[in-house]
């Protein structure tokens, strides 16, 4: 049985198979317990939920803890699947059946949801990113403002945001240092030039699969794997798409730093540009290269070595 679960802020609409019983539970602790109790007696092959801005996290964790295999899937994939089937109508019950049918046809791979500590770290990383983004925007506004009164307001807010970012960094540092596993992973990642605390903690929170999947799978997750665009005799340019945007943006900045300071990445970039590759194409290739190296490092639990050039 494939169980489709449509998640909203307040409710979980559940389909026990694409043609089976429809149920609804509150999206809270009591509702999760009732859901687990109901499906525990079924021979569930997989429970499928869409990523819903974090509203799915605790339900997925409760199912996994009860021994129910879980897959949290990309909503875009499910919408594309629905369009391919010609399903244009959308209700919570229809979406639950659609998710069950998606599981039956596409067989997504079960994957352990993030635990409570991981979700807390992710929330801290997201909040730190929000504060840093607001700080950058306020500094940009200050540069464009001529009004003395407006500048005083901006200066006050910028000072507050700078202190908030410092506090967020301190809280993140304390959280990572308190976890032996996170501390070990961060220390390994930071041995590769170009990887600083912000990048390492983004990977810890938003890319926990790093070191557990193949380098090709990780590249696809991040959205730096090239896809063909060919038809007949036409050979189109390979393009990247999808993936985890926040991780990709952080990886891009880390790769730019690595091109300057990491001999392995710098030499790889120079070889590509000497062969006529455009800067953007070469940088994306270096992003994949850096991910490949980091994957190998974490899998072997070894620090970065210049010999990683052959990874």
C-alpha angles and dihedrals in degrees: 000000000000112000118207116204120190108201129209131163093267108021146037115215109201131196116193094211127335091283100026138097121317119221137173130209133177113260094238138090094281092046092050091051091050091048092050091048091051098049097036091083094050126086093244115186093184141346112218123203131170120237101257107179093283097309088110096051103088094041091051091048092050092051093047092049088054091054098259112138110238136197122188105200137196111265091219091060091052092048090050089049091051092050090049088055091047094245107148100156116091129200131141092255092048090048091052091053090045091055091050090050090046088055093048093051104032101032098208116205117260113242131183112253119235113274124236094267090050092050090050091051090048091052090051092050091048092050092049089051091050092051092048091050092050090048092053091049093049091050089051091051091049091056091054099042122097098174112103092212093050091047091053089052091048093047090052093049093045090053090050092048092048090055091046091053090050090051091047091051090049092050091049092048091052093048093049094044091053092058115071091202095049091043092052093046094048092048091051093048093049092058087075109083109241094038111102133169095279093052094043092051092045088056092047092052105031103026106039088151090072108119093015100072132048118273090251092053092048091048089053091048092052093043101243098110111112119236125204122245102192132142124176108312092346114103109194129198115275112246139191122226144164121010132115106324099197092051092047093051092049091046090051092057091045090051092050088055091045091053087060101039110018111080093204095053093038093054091046091051092048092051091052095048092046087057089056100261115153117248093249092050092047093049093052090049088051089051089056090045092052091048090050091052093047091048091053092046094053094043091054094033090229132137122250115283129187087237086069085088087093094050 
